[in-house]
Amino acid sequence: MKTKRAHTQEEAQARALLCAVELYGSQISELKVERTEPFPLFKEPKIGWLVLVSFKDPDGCYTLQMEFSFDGNLTKSMEIGREAAK
């Protein structure tokens, strides 16, 4: 997914929130950034941003890990936690 640049921590957080909505749909709620930190990109001599995002939707609670390069490319998105709705 091609996005705008993500040179600062705030830009990476904004891109992660937008990507979460694009990937999971508009019915998500309680969307928040848990953590953002510089991170070496896999098999590249570059540093990017690692962003953890959590949210709820009608099916349950989710936690995503996303990696962005500084030029704004989403290089990896992984669901690392899911709890079923109660």
C-alpha positions as CSV (number, residue, x, y, z in Angstrom):
1,M,0.0,0.0,0.0
2,K,1.6,3.3,-1.1
3,T,1.2,6.1,1.3
4,K,2.6,9.6,1.8
5,R,6.0,10.0,3.5
6,A,6.5,9.0,7.1
7,H,9.6,10.9,8.2
8,T,8.4,11.8,11.7
9,Q,6.9,9.8,14.4
10,E,3.6,11.7,14.1
11,E,3.4,11.1,10.3
12,A,4.0,7.3,10.9
13,Q,1.2,7.2,13.5
14,A,-1.2,9.0,11.2
15,R,-0.4,6.7,8.3
16,A,-0.9,3.6,10.5
17,L,-4.3,4.8,11.7
18,L,-5.4,5.4,8.1
19,C,-4.1,2.0,6.9
20,A,-5.9,0.3,9.8
21,V,-9.2,1.8,8.6
22,E,-8.5,0.9,5.0
23,L,-7.6,-2.7,5.9
24,Y,-10.4,-3.4,8.4
25,G,-13.2,-1.1,7.4
26,S,-15.1,1.9,8.8
27,Q,-16.8,0.1,11.7
28,I,-13.8,0.0,13.9
29,S,-13.8,2.0,17.1
30,E,-11.5,3.0,19.9
31,L,-8.6,3.2,17.4
32,K,-5.3,4.1,19.1
33,V,-1.6,4.0,18.7
34,E,0.0,1.9,21.4
35,R,3.7,2.4,20.5
36,T,5.8,4.0,17.8
37,E,9.6,3.5,17.5
38,P,12.4,3.6,14.9
39,F,13.0,0.1,13.6
40,P,15.4,-1.5,11.1
41,L,13.5,-2.6,8.0
42,F,13.7,-6.3,7.2
43,K,16.6,-7.1,4.8
44,E,17.2,-3.4,4.0
45,P,19.9,-1.1,5.2
46,K,17.3,1.4,6.2
47,I,15.5,2.5,9.3
48,G,11.7,2.9,9.3
49,W,8.9,3.1,11.9
50,L,7.4,0.2,13.9
51,V,3.8,1.2,14.9
52,L,1.5,-0.9,17.1
53,V,-2.2,0.0,16.7
54,S,-5.2,-1.4,18.6
55,F,-8.9,-1.1,17.9
56,K,-12.3,-2.7,18.3
57,D,-14.9,-3.7,15.8
58,P,-18.1,-5.8,16.0
59,D,-16.1,-9.0,15.8
60,G,-13.6,-8.3,18.6
61,C,-10.5,-6.4,19.7
62,Y,-7.4,-6.4,17.5
63,T,-3.7,-5.4,17.8
64,L,-1.7,-4.7,14.6
65,Q,2.0,-4.3,14.0
66,M,2.9,-2.2,11.0
67,E,6.2,-1.2,9.6
68,F,6.7,1.9,7.4
69,S,9.7,3.1,5.5
70,F,10.5,6.8,5.7
71,D,9.2,7.2,2.1
72,G,5.8,6.2,3.3
73,N,5.5,2.6,2.1
74,L,3.8,0.1,4.3
75,T,6.4,-2.6,4.2
76,K,4.7,-5.1,6.6
77,S,1.4,-5.4,8.4
78,M,0.7,-8.2,10.8
79,E,-2.2,-9.0,13.2
80,I,-0.5,-9.9,16.5
81,G,-3.5,-10.1,18.8
82,R,-7.2,-10.8,18.5
83,E,-9.9,-11.3,21.1
84,A,-13.4,-12.4,20.2
85,A,-16.3,-10.0,20.9
86,K,-18.2,-10.8,24.2
